[in-house]
Amino acid sequence: MKYVVSYDLGTGGLKAGLYQLDGVSVGFEFVSYQTYYPGPDWHEQRPQDWWQAVCLATKTLMQRSCVNPLNVAAVAASGHSLVAAPINNYGDLLLESVPIWSDRRAKVQATEFFKQVDYEKWYLTTGNGDPPETYSVFKLMWLKKHYPDIFAGTSAVLGSKDFLNFMLTGVIATDFSYASGSGVFDLLNWGYKDAYIEKAGLPRHLFIEPIESHALVGRVTAKAAEACGLHEGIGVFCGGVDNSCMALGTTGMGKDRVYTSLGSSAWIAVSAEKPILDTKKLPFVFAHVEKGYYTTGVSIFAAGSAYRWAKETLCADLSGDVYEKMNALVAESPAGANGVMFNPSLAGGSSQEPSEELAGAFFGLKLSNTRSDLLRAILEGVALSLGTCCLAVIDPMLDTDEPMIMCGGGAKSELWMQIFADVYNRKVVIANVDQNAASLGAAAIALRGAGFWHDYAPLNALFQIQKTYLPIEENHKSYTLLAKRFTQWITALAELHESIDQG
């Protein structure tokens, strides 16, 4: 029996998945790694941590599944976006830690770039609606300015999953979906815009010519096989950016299928044959792993990470299954958290929020409030932020009444899912792929690349709705009023933060 292995490289860790040729999962292994915050707006990870996670997760997966590595036919990976890991001519990584998607240190470089390039025209070309400084081109401009020696020695720049592919095969490659987060990719023409690279003052060779996600990158080398437990010679296919892999794994191929991903960050996304662009609300767009399609999303930067922050700071006294105990505490507080509101912008504001300078905050605290109120306010705050800042942007652009598919680690919480149904005021469903959506998307790429699937149509037969949450009218009425207050509050909060930043 043959299998494929997929890697889902996320902000909090790496998940290795083993799949049969029909797309049914056999097992998963997860290995966490750290994010480092060495300075204001600096969010870094160590690529070698990603590789070590691949090695540990793969070996454990093979052992626990009792599958012979000789029976693994293909590999593909999904990777978190906007990473620029520099390597030299010898394939050596030039930085121990590299900025990840949420790193925003390159604000000066973005400002310099937009003195030469019209911002709205750039956005309409690239679809890069997140804060500009998060995109790879500006991180490279920052590297050139602050580490000129390292920059001078850089021969190629790899995205997160492209680094894993390089470690597996020794081949440098990227795909269209990952390239579309570079800041210099022309969405409609499916290629780099040389004029933007020139304006950024960067050499053209740093931007790897993309191939299709299901194209063969290379084969697992003897060195990589010994390190990670795969068999030498297995085909490694290019894979895709996490947003697009998750779209594929959550909704398959279809028109206007919408989902909410609830992980460390959170986004609402839809796949379609045209990008959804808006110069005021700035939804972000990635090329889909299926050429000719696009994944448009709107996001907040802290969701599950906000609840994890609460676990570490407010619930350090709890032991065992801490999240289960936290959810039990949340259940003790009513809808509206007894007047407490929480803004989840712990990693700054997205382009859909009132300001990029937003920070996390509680509002309405009284001596009578309890830890349960604070924890519920955090869950409600994430849902309210997504509902008021994000869903309100993308919903009018859709021609669909399909339910909201929820995926990601946060979808495991039934209480949170009911809050989302009440805030969104629409049916919320959990499919069997759940938090394994990006992993399934990468597996589908491997299956197609290896020739087991002709296209992605077999995915549709795999989706099964496991849980459904309908809005509770009384709760929705409460959240409708709360949403108005929440919007007023975060708008004022944004103005305050901006005035402080301006001195």
N, C-alpha and C positions, 0 to 999 in steps of 0.2 A: 504494500500500500504506500502511495506517495503522499507527501505533505509539503506545505510551504510554511515558512517562518516569516512573521512580520514584526517590525519594531515600531513602537509608538513612543517617540522621544518627546516628552512633555516638560513643562517647567519644573514639576516636582519630582520627576523620575522617569525611568524607562520601563515600558511593558513589552515583554516578548510574548508573542502569541503563536501557537501551533494550529494549523488549519488543515482539514482534509481537502481534497480536490473539489468537493461540492460546496466549499466555503463554510462548512460547519466547524466550529472551534473544538479543539481537543484539550487545550489547557493554556494557562497564562502564568507568567512569573513577572513580578514587579520588583525593581530595585530603585531605591530613592538616591538622590544626590542633592548637594547643597547649592543654593544661590548665595552669592557673596555681595555685600553692599559696602565697598571700600570708600565711598564718598557720596555726597548728595547726588541723587539721580543716577548713581552708578549701580547697575544690576548685572552681575557677571556670573558665568559658570565656567567650569574647567572641562574642555573637550575630552581630556583623558578620563574624566569621571564618566562621561557618556560611554566611552569605549569599555571601561572596566565594568560598567553596568551591563553592556551587551554581553560581555564574556561571562559574567556571573549568571545573568538571567538565562542565557542560552544553555549553558551547561546544566543548570538546575532544571530547566524545562525538559531537556532531553532525558535526564535521569528520571524525573518524576513521571514522565509520560511513557517511559520504556520504549521510546521510538529510536531506532537506529539512525544516526545522522546520514547514513548512506541513502535513506529513504526520503530525505529532504531534497526537493527538486528545485526550489527557488526561494529567494529572499527579496523583500522590499521594505522600505522604511518610510514612516511619516515623521516629519521633524518640525519643531517649533520654529517660527519664522524670524526673519530680519537679523539673522546671525551672520557675522563676517569674521571667519577664523582664518588668519593669514598663514600661509605656508611658503617655504622657500623652494628653490629648484631641486633640493634633495628630498622634499616631502616632509621636512621638519616643521612642526608647529612653532610659530614665532612668539606666541603669547601663551602663558600658562592659563590665564583666564581671559575670556572674551565677552564683550557686551552681548546680552541677549535681547529679545524683542522689546522688553520694557525699559531698557536703558535709554536715558534721555540727556546724556552729557553733551551731545553735539548741537546744542541750541545755537551757539555762535556760528557754527558752520552752516546750519540751515539758513540763518539770517543772511549770511554772505551770499549764499547761492541764490536766494530770492531777490537780491539786489540786481541780479542779471536775468533771472527767469521769472516770468509772470506766474504767480502762485496758482491762480485758477486754471490757467492753461495747463500747467504741470499736473494738477490734480485730475483734470478731465482726460489727460493723456494716460496717466499712470494708474488712476483709481486709488492712489495711496492716501487714504483719508485719516489715518492715525496721525498723531503729532509728527511732523516731518522729521524731527531729529531722531526718531526711532528707526528710520529706514537705513538700510545698509550703506547707501552712498554717502550719507552724512557721517556715519561712523568711520568710514574710510577717510573722509576729509579730516576728521578729528585725529585719526591715527597719523596721517601725514604731517599734521601740524605739531603734535605733541611727541611723537616717536619717529622722527624722520629716518633714523637708521634702520629701524624695524621695517618701516614702510618701503625703504629703498631695497630691502632684501626680499620683499614679498613678490612671489611669482604668480600666486593664485590665491583666491579668497573662497572659502568653502562655507556653505550653510550647514546647519546642524546635521541633517540627515546625509548631506553630501560628505561630511567628515566621516561619518560611519561607513558610507560606501567606499570612501578612499582607504580607510583602515582595513576593510574587508578585501578590497581588490587591488589597491595601489593605483586606481584610475581616477582622474579628476573629471567630474561631470556634475551637471545640474539639470533640472527639468524646468519647463515653462512656468509651472505653478510657483516654484520657489523663486525663480528669477523675477516674477512679477512683484515681489516684495523688495526689490533692489532700490527702488526710487528712480530708476532710469529705464523702465520697461514700458513700451508702448502697447497697451492692451489690445487695441483693435488690429494692430499690425503684427502682434505676436513676436516681437523682437525688441532689442535694445534701441533706445534713441541716442544716437551718437552725440547729438548736440548737447544733451544733458550731461553726458560723461565729460565732454570737453569743458563745459561751463563749471563743472565740479573740480576741474584741474587734475583729473585722474587718468592714468593710462588705460587704454581700451582693453588690453590683454587681461586685466584683472577680472573682467566680466566674462564668465565662461558661457560659451554658446549653448543654449538649452536644447535638450532633446525631449522626446515625449516621455511621460512618466512610466510607461510600460516598456520603454526601450532598455536593452541590455547594457549595463555599465561595464561589467567584466565578471570575472569568476573568483570565488574565494581562494586566496593564495594559501600555500602550505603554512606560512607563518601565521596568518589569521586563523586558519583552521585549528592549529595547535592551541592558540590563545583562547578561542571562543567555543570550541567543541563542535563546530560545523565540519562538514567534510570538504576537503579540497576539491575545487572545480564546480561547486554549486553556482548557478547563475544568480547574479545580483542585479536587480532591476532598479531603475532610477528612483521610483517613489515620488512623493510629493509633499508639499507644505501641509501642516496639520489642518488648517482651515479647510482645504480642499479634500484631503483624505477623510476628514470627519464628515464633510458633506456627502461624499460618496458612500461612506459606511453607514450613515444615518438615514439617508433618503434614497439611495440608489440614483439612477438616472431618471429624472422626471421634471416636469415644469412646475416652478413656483412651490416646491416643497420646502417648508420652513421649519427650522429647528432652533432650539436654544442649547448651547453647550455651556455646562456649568462645571467648570474646573477651577484651577487657581484663579484664572481670569474667567470672563464669561462673554459670550457673544450670541447674537441672534443672526442667523444667516439663511440665505436662499440661493439656490442654484438656478441659472437661467441662461438662455442663449445670448442675452445682452447684459452688460454691466449696468447696475443701478447707480447713477451718479447724481449728486446734489451738492452744489457749491456752498450751500449754507450749512447743512447738517453733516456733510462729508462722510457718508458711509464708505467703508474701505472695501476694495475689490481685489480678489486674487484670480488669476487664471485658474480654471478648473483642471483637474488631472486628465479630463477628457478634453482634448483640444477642440476649441470652438465654443466651449461653455465657460461660464464665469460663476464665481461664488462671491456674493455681495454680503457684507456683514456690518453690524453695528455693535459696539462693545463697551464694556467697562473693564478696568484693569485689575480689580480685586474683587473676587467673589468667594470661592472656596478658601482663598488665602486669608480673607477677612475672618472667616469662621475659624480657620487654623490659628490666626492671631488671637482670637478670643480663647481658644483652647489653651494656648501657651501662657496668656496673661491673666485671664479671668478664671481659668479652671485648672490651675496647676495642682490643686489639692485633690483632684479626681484621679482615679486609677481604673485599670481594667479597660473596658470599651468606653473610652471617654466621650466619643461622639454620641453614642447611644444615651449616655447619662445626660449629656448636654441637651439632646432632643427631648428627653423626659422633662428637663427643667423648662425648656421652651413651652412645652404643652401646658405648663402651669400658668402661663401668662396669656391673656386674651388677645384677640386680633386688635392691633393698635398698641400693644405692649404697654398698656397703662400710661399712654402719653409720651413714651420715649421714641424718638426717631434716631436713625443712624445713617450717616452718609458713608458708603463703603470705599471712597476714593483714597485708600491707603497707599496706592501706588501712583497717585496723580490722576488728573481728569483725562478722559478720552475726548476725541473730537466731537462726540455727540453730547457730552456734558457741558454745563455752562462755561467752564474754563479749564484749561489744562493745568492751572495752578491749584485746583481743588485739592483738599486734603481730607482725610477721614475725620469724622466728628460725631458726637452724641448731642442730642438736643432734648430739652424738656425734663432733665433729671430732677427728681425730688427725693427727699429723705425717705419717702414711702416706697420708692422703687426698689426692686430686688434684682439679683443676678439673673433670674428668669426673664425679667423685662428686658434687660440689656441683651441677652442672647436672642430673644425673639426679635428685638429691634434690628439686630444684625441680619437675620434671615429676611425680615421684611424689607430692610434697607436695600439689600441686593435686588430683590424682586421689584421694588418700587423704582430703583434706578434704571433697571433694564426696561421696565414697563413705560416709564415716563420719558426717559432720554433716548431709548433705543427702539422699542417696538413702535412707538409713535412716529418714528422716522420711516421705517421700512414697511409698515403695514399698509399705508395708503398706496404704495407702489405695487402691491401684489394683487393678483386677480385670482384669489383662492380662498376657500373657506375650510381648508383642511385643518385638522387639529395641530396644535403645537407639539412637536416631538421634542422631548427633553432627553439629553444625554450628558455624560460626564459624571464624575464622582459624586457631585451634589445631588444627582437624580436618585441616589439610593435612599434619600430621606423622604419618607412619605409625607411627613409634616410640611417640609419645604415645598414639595410638589403641590400640595393643596393650597399653600400660600400663593404659589405662582398661578394656579388656576383662578384663584379669587382676584388677584391683582390684574392678570391679563384679561379676565372675564371671557375665557374661551377654554374649550376642552383641551386638557393636557394629557398626553399619552407617553408611556414608557414602552419602548420596544425591547425585544430580546437582546439587541446588540448593546443598548444602554451605554455604559462607560467604555465599551470596547469598540466604539464606532471608528475611531481613527485607525485602530489595529485592524479592523475588518477591511477598511478602505485600502490600507497598505497590502493586506493579503490578496484582495481582489486585483490589485495592480500586479502582484507577483504571479497570480494565476493566469491573468491575461498575457503578461509578458512571456511566460513559459509556454504558452500555447494551449493551456488546458481550457481556457475560456476564449471565445471569439470576441466578446465584448463584455460589458458589465451587466447585461440583462439578468444573469442568474442571481444577482443580489436581490431582486424583487421577491423571489420565492423564499428568501431567508427571513424576511422581516415578519415578525409576529408581535402584535400588541399584547403586552402582558398586564399592564395596569392603566386604568383610565381615571382621571380626576376631573370632576365637573365643578364649575364655580358654585359656591354657596352664596345665594343672593344676599343674605344679611351681611356676610363678610365682604362681599364685593362693594356694597354700599358704603361700608366703613372705609374700605381702601380707596374708593373714589374720592371721598373727602380728604383722606390722608394724603393721597397723591397730589392734590392741589397744595396742601400745606408743605409737603416735601419739596415740590417744585419751587415754591416761594422761598423756602429756607435755603436750598442749595444755590439758588440764584444769588441771594444776599451773601451767602458764604463765599461764593466765587468772587463777588465784588470786593469783599473784605480781603481775601487772599491776594487779589491782584493789587489792591492799594498798598498792602504790606510789602509786596515784592517790588513795587515801584518806589519804595522808600517813604 
